[in-house]
Amino acid sequence: MPVPPEAADGAPPPADADVDAAATGPAVAGGEAAAADGPAPAEPEQPPPDPALFAHALRLAEALVFASDRPVTPQRLQQALPPGLDARAVLTALAAHCADRPVQLVEVAGGFAFRTAPELAPALTRVVEVPRRLPRAAMETLAIIAYHQPVTRAEVEEIRGASLSQSTLEALLEMGLIAPRGRKEVPGRPSLWGTTPRFLEQFGLRALTDLPRREELVNEPGAPLLAPAGADPPAA
């Protein structure tokens, strides 16, 4: 039987073949792209810490905070913990564990320290010797530095409306509540002053953002600008 001319070598393929190729070609390409852009495999979950090891870490953290003369930061505790334990998680668990105890773990000055429970402070002040209070001039100076830092001595005097004695400045320096913060780029290059981490610790603040708003401080004319954490209110 003679071969039709359309079926000879070099003849175009049947129309059905073109339709099949057009239908399957993009689908295959799209499937490959979808496979390439698919979700990454999930990372394996970290196994929970060993209970005995975590309990040991809690004891270690409590001992370090108790023995330390300054608030303990998570970075500092991390150096003492066994590998695989997170210092922040340990300190958070220790704070929760101490929540109902008379001595509680609180976050202050960028670290963690033990503090007396607030409801017990009034009773303790009757039998515990309260550290000497700063003179009013020193408290005013400290408050101005806290809210306006970095600030020069001349700027403190301008805000107070009174001169600042050298003894007041030296008292704040001796207590570690303020420290120099460079020099102001004006004629004479006077020293700039700012508060220290000791200031945050003394007044029970985690950061300077925890300072009360200045609008709140002027509600009561006789109220002090700052009051140490746990201190009694001033006598009338």
KEDO-237411 format. One record per residue (C-alpha): residue number from 1; residue in three letters; chain; x negated, y negated, z negated. Coordinates in nm, 2 decimals. Each point is the difference from the previous one (the first is absolute). Layout:
% KEDO-237411
> NUM;Ala;A;X;Y;Z
...
//
This chain:
% KEDO-237411
> 1;Met;A;0.00;0.00;0.00
> 2;Pro;A;-0.15;-0.34;0.09
> 3;Val;A;-0.11;-0.22;-0.29
> 4;Pro;A;0.19;-0.33;-0.01
> 5;Pro;A;-0.21;-0.31;0.07
> 6;Glu;A;0.08;-0.15;-0.34
> 7;Ala;A;-0.17;0.30;-0.18
> 8;Ala;A;-0.33;-0.03;0.19
> 9;Asp;A;-0.32;-0.10;-0.18
> 10;Gly;A;0.00;-0.36;-0.11
> 11;Ala;A;0.38;-0.03;-0.01
> 12;Pro;A;0.15;-0.20;-0.29
> 13;Pro;A;0.13;0.20;-0.30
> 14;Pro;A;0.37;0.05;-0.04
> 15;Ala;A;0.20;-0.28;-0.16
> 16;Asp;A;0.08;0.22;-0.31
> 17;Ala;A;-0.37;0.02;-0.08
> 18;Asp;A;-0.04;-0.38;0.00
> 19;Val;A;0.29;-0.03;-0.25
> 20;Asp;A;-0.15;0.27;-0.23
> 21;Ala;A;-0.34;-0.16;0.01
> 22;Ala;A;0.14;-0.34;-0.08
> 23;Ala;A;0.20;0.13;-0.28
> 24;Thr;A;-0.27;0.20;-0.17
> 25;Gly;A;-0.31;-0.22;0.06
> 26;Pro;A;0.09;-0.29;-0.23
> 27;Ala;A;0.14;0.23;-0.26
> 28;Val;A;-0.33;0.18;-0.03
> 29;Ala;A;-0.19;-0.32;-0.02
> 30;Gly;A;0.24;-0.14;-0.26
> 31;Gly;A;-0.03;0.32;-0.21
> 32;Glu;A;-0.38;-0.03;0.00
> 33;Ala;A;0.03;-0.37;-0.11
> 34;Ala;A;0.24;0.09;-0.27
> 35;Ala;A;-0.23;0.27;-0.12
> 36;Ala;A;-0.29;-0.25;0.00
> 37;Asp;A;0.20;-0.27;-0.19
> 38;Gly;A;0.17;0.24;-0.25
> 39;Pro;A;-0.02;-0.05;-0.37
> 40;Ala;A;-0.34;0.07;-0.17
> 41;Pro;A;-0.01;0.31;-0.22
> 42;Ala;A;0.09;-0.09;-0.36
> 43;Glu;A;-0.28;-0.02;-0.24
> 44;Pro;A;0.00;0.28;-0.27
> 45;Glu;A;0.14;-0.12;-0.33
> 46;Gln;A;-0.25;-0.03;-0.28
> 47;Pro;A;0.06;0.26;-0.26
> 48;Pro;A;0.11;-0.13;-0.35
> 49;Pro;A;-0.29;-0.03;-0.25
> 50;Asp;A;-0.06;0.28;-0.24
> 51;Pro;A;0.20;-0.08;-0.32
> 52;Ala;A;-0.28;0.08;-0.23
> 53;Leu;A;-0.24;-0.22;0.20
> 54;Phe;A;0.25;-0.29;0.01
> 55;Ala;A;0.05;0.03;-0.38
> 56;His;A;-0.38;-0.02;-0.04
> 57;Ala;A;0.00;-0.31;0.22
> 58;Leu;A;0.26;-0.16;-0.22
> 59;Arg;A;-0.20;0.06;-0.31
> 60;Leu;A;-0.31;-0.13;0.17
> 61;Ala;A;0.18;-0.32;0.11
> 62;Glu;A;0.14;-0.06;-0.34
> 63;Ala;A;-0.34;0.04;-0.16
> 64;Leu;A;-0.16;-0.24;0.25
> 65;Val;A;0.26;-0.27;-0.05
> 66;Phe;A;-0.03;0.04;-0.38
> 67;Ala;A;-0.38;-0.03;0.00
> 68;Ser;A;-0.02;-0.28;0.26
> 69;Asp;A;-0.05;-0.36;-0.10
> 70;Arg;A;0.18;-0.12;0.31
> 71;Pro;A;0.29;0.11;0.21
> 72;Val;A;-0.08;0.32;0.20
> 73;Thr;A;0.05;-0.03;0.37
> 74;Pro;A;0.10;0.30;0.21
> 75;Gln;A;-0.34;-0.02;0.18
> 76;Arg;A;-0.18;0.04;-0.33
> 77;Leu;A;0.21;0.29;-0.11
> 78;Gln;A;-0.04;0.17;0.34
> 79;Gln;A;-0.38;0.05;-0.07
> 80;Ala;A;0.08;0.21;-0.31
> 81;Leu;A;0.28;0.21;0.15
> 82;Pro;A;-0.05;0.35;0.15
> 83;Pro;A;0.01;0.01;0.39
> 84;Gly;A;0.35;0.00;0.15
> 85;Leu;A;0.17;-0.21;-0.26
> 86;Asp;A;0.13;-0.36;0.06
> 87;Ala;A;-0.08;-0.24;-0.28
> 88;Arg;A;0.30;-0.22;0.07
> 89;Ala;A;0.23;0.30;-0.03
> 90;Val;A;-0.17;0.10;-0.32
> 91;Leu;A;0.04;-0.35;-0.16
> 92;Thr;A;0.36;-0.02;0.11
> 93;Ala;A;0.08;0.33;-0.16
> 94;Leu;A;-0.18;-0.10;-0.32
> 95;Ala;A;0.20;-0.33;-0.01
> 96;Ala;A;0.32;0.20;0.03
> 97;His;A;-0.12;0.24;-0.27
> 98;Cys;A;-0.07;-0.29;-0.24
> 99;Ala;A;0.32;-0.19;0.07
> 100;Asp;A;0.17;0.09;-0.33
> 101;Arg;A;-0.31;-0.01;-0.21
> 102;Pro;A;-0.10;-0.28;-0.24
> 103;Val;A;-0.31;-0.07;0.22
> 104;Gln;A;0.09;-0.02;0.37
> 105;Leu;A;-0.21;-0.01;0.31
> 106;Val;A;0.05;-0.32;0.20
> 107;Glu;A;-0.15;-0.14;0.32
> 108;Val;A;-0.19;-0.32;-0.08
> 109;Ala;A;-0.28;-0.20;0.17
> 110;Gly;A;-0.03;0.25;0.29
> 111;Gly;A;-0.03;0.30;-0.22
> 112;Phe;A;0.17;0.20;-0.28
> 113;Ala;A;-0.03;-0.05;-0.38
> 114;Phe;A;0.19;0.10;-0.31
> 115;Arg;A;0.23;-0.25;-0.16
> 116;Thr;A;0.23;0.01;-0.30
> 117;Ala;A;0.36;0.05;0.08
> 118;Pro;A;0.17;-0.34;0.03
> 119;Glu;A;0.27;0.09;-0.26
> 120;Leu;A;-0.27;0.08;-0.26
> 121;Ala;A;-0.20;-0.32;0.04
> 122;Pro;A;0.20;-0.22;-0.24
> 123;Ala;A;-0.04;0.24;-0.29
> 124;Leu;A;-0.37;0.05;0.07
> 125;Thr;A;-0.08;-0.37;-0.01
> 126;Arg;A;0.08;-0.01;-0.37
> 127;Val;A;-0.28;0.24;-0.09
> 128;Val;A;-0.25;-0.03;0.29
> 129;Glu;A;-0.23;-0.30;0.01
> 130;Val;A;0.08;-0.22;0.29
> 131;Pro;A;-0.30;-0.14;0.19
> 132;Arg;A;-0.05;-0.38;-0.04
> 133;Arg;A;0.20;-0.21;0.24
> 134;Leu;A;-0.16;-0.23;0.24
> 135;Pro;A;0.05;-0.37;-0.07
> 136;Arg;A;0.28;-0.18;0.19
> 137;Ala;A;-0.25;-0.18;0.22
> 138;Ala;A;-0.16;0.33;0.10
> 139;Met;A;0.33;0.16;0.07
> 140;Glu;A;0.10;-0.29;0.22
> 141;Thr;A;-0.33;0.01;0.18
> 142;Leu;A;0.04;0.38;0.05
> 143;Ala;A;0.35;-0.04;0.14
> 144;Ile;A;-0.10;-0.27;0.24
> 145;Ile;A;-0.29;0.22;0.13
> 146;Ala;A;0.23;0.30;0.03
> 147;Tyr;A;0.26;-0.18;0.21
> 148;His;A;-0.23;-0.22;0.21
> 149;Gln;A;-0.32;0.20;0.04
> 150;Pro;A;-0.25;-0.05;0.13
> 151;Val;A;-0.01;-0.34;-0.16
> 152;Thr;A;-0.27;-0.24;-0.11
> 153;Arg;A;-0.04;-0.15;-0.34
> 154;Ala;A;0.10;-0.35;0.13
> 155;Glu;A;0.32;0.15;0.15
> 156;Val;A;0.08;0.17;-0.34
> 157;Glu;A;-0.04;-0.34;-0.17
> 158;Glu;A;0.22;-0.17;0.26
> 159;Ile;A;0.28;0.26;-0.05
> 160;Arg;A;-0.02;-0.01;-0.38
> 161;Gly;A;-0.03;-0.38;-0.01
> 162;Ala;A;-0.28;0.03;-0.25
> 163;Ser;A;-0.37;0.07;0.00
> 164;Leu;A;-0.13;0.36;-0.03
> 165;Ser;A;-0.26;0.05;-0.27
> 166;Gln;A;-0.30;0.22;0.06
> 167;Ser;A;0.08;0.20;-0.31
> 168;Thr;A;0.34;0.10;0.14
> 169;Leu;A;-0.16;0.11;0.33
> 170;Glu;A;-0.26;0.20;-0.19
> 171;Ala;A;0.26;0.17;-0.22
> 172;Leu;A;0.18;0.13;0.30
> 173;Leu;A;-0.33;0.11;0.16
> 174;Glu;A;-0.10;0.18;-0.32
> 175;Met;A;0.32;0.19;-0.02
> 176;Gly;A;-0.04;0.11;0.36
> 177;Leu;A;0.33;-0.16;0.11
> 178;Ile;A;-0.14;-0.22;0.27
> 179;Ala;A;-0.31;0.01;0.23
> 180;Pro;A;-0.15;-0.22;0.27
> 181;Arg;A;0.13;0.05;0.35
> 182;Gly;A;-0.26;-0.18;0.21
> 183;Arg;A;-0.01;-0.37;0.07
> 184;Lys;A;0.23;-0.24;0.18
> 185;Glu;A;-0.13;-0.14;0.32
> 186;Val;A;0.03;-0.37;-0.10
> 187;Pro;A;-0.26;-0.25;-0.11
> 188;Gly;A;-0.17;0.13;-0.31
> 189;Arg;A;0.12;0.36;0.07
> 190;Pro;A;0.17;0.05;-0.34
> 191;Ser;A;0.06;0.35;-0.13
> 192;Leu;A;0.33;0.18;0.07
> 193;Trp;A;0.16;0.20;-0.28
> 194;Gly;A;0.23;0.30;0.01
> 195;Thr;A;0.13;0.27;-0.24
> 196;Thr;A;-0.15;0.34;-0.04
> 197;Pro;A;0.13;0.36;-0.04
> 198;Arg;A;-0.04;-0.05;-0.37
> 199;Phe;A;0.26;-0.27;0.02
> 200;Leu;A;0.24;0.24;0.17
> 201;Glu;A;-0.07;0.26;-0.26
> 202;Gln;A;0.04;-0.24;-0.29
> 203;Phe;A;0.34;-0.12;0.12
> 204;Gly;A;0.13;0.34;0.12
> 205;Leu;A;0.01;-0.09;0.37
> 206;Arg;A;-0.05;0.24;0.29
> 207;Ala;A;-0.09;-0.29;0.23
> 208;Leu;A;0.03;-0.38;0.02
> 209;Thr;A;0.33;0.05;0.18
> 210;Asp;A;0.15;0.12;-0.33
> 211;Leu;A;-0.05;-0.35;-0.15
> 212;Pro;A;0.34;-0.16;-0.09
> 213;Arg;A;0.11;-0.27;0.24
> 214;Arg;A;-0.09;-0.34;-0.11
> 215;Glu;A;0.36;-0.10;0.01
> 216;Glu;A;0.07;0.25;-0.28
> 217;Leu;A;-0.27;-0.15;-0.22
> 218;Val;A;0.16;-0.34;-0.02
> 219;Asn;A;0.34;0.11;-0.11
> 220;Glu;A;-0.10;-0.02;-0.36
> 221;Pro;A;-0.21;-0.31;-0.08
> 222;Gly;A;-0.17;0.16;-0.30
> 223;Ala;A;-0.07;0.34;0.16
> 224;Pro;A;-0.37;0.09;0.06
> 225;Leu;A;-0.13;0.01;0.35
> 226;Leu;A;-0.13;0.35;-0.05
> 227;Ala;A;0.04;0.26;-0.27
> 228;Pro;A;-0.21;0.31;-0.05
> 229;Ala;A;0.17;0.33;0.04
> 230;Gly;A;0.17;0.12;-0.32
> 231;Ala;A;-0.06;-0.33;-0.18
> 232;Asp;A;0.25;-0.16;-0.23
> 233;Pro;A;0.19;-0.30;0.12
> 234;Pro;A;-0.16;-0.33;-0.14
> 235;Ala;A;0.14;-0.14;-0.31
> 236;Ala;A;0.23;-0.30;0.03
//
